[in-house]
Amino acid sequence: FFFFFFFFFPFFFFFFFFFFFFFFFFFFFFKK
């Protein structure tokens, strides 16, 4: 269980970061 959590945690963090970056980029582009 610990191994799975440790392996799944980085993936989730990366996905969240990517989503945030995409949203910010879209907002900037739309505003421009």
C-alpha positions as CSV (number, residue, x, y, z in Angstrom):
1,F,0.0,0.0,0.0
2,F,2.8,2.4,0.9
3,F,4.6,1.7,-2.3
4,F,1.5,2.3,-4.4
5,F,0.7,5.5,-2.6
6,F,4.3,6.7,-3.1
7,F,4.1,5.9,-6.8
8,F,0.7,7.4,-7.3
9,F,1.4,10.6,-5.4
10,P,3.9,12.0,-7.9
11,F,1.7,11.3,-10.8
12,F,-1.2,13.1,-9.3
13,F,0.9,16.1,-8.4
14,F,2.3,16.3,-11.9
15,F,-1.2,16.1,-13.3
16,F,-2.4,18.9,-11.0
17,F,0.6,21.1,-11.9
18,F,0.0,20.5,-15.6
19,F,-3.7,21.4,-15.3
20,F,-2.9,24.6,-13.4
21,F,-0.3,25.6,-16.0
22,F,-2.7,25.0,-18.9
23,F,-5.5,27.0,-17.2
24,F,-3.1,29.9,-16.6
25,F,-1.9,29.8,-20.2
26,F,-5.4,29.7,-21.6
27,F,-6.5,32.6,-19.4
28,F,-3.5,34.7,-20.5
29,F,-4.1,34.0,-24.1
30,F,-7.9,34.7,-23.9
31,K,-7.2,38.0,-22.0
32,K,-4.8,39.1,-24.6
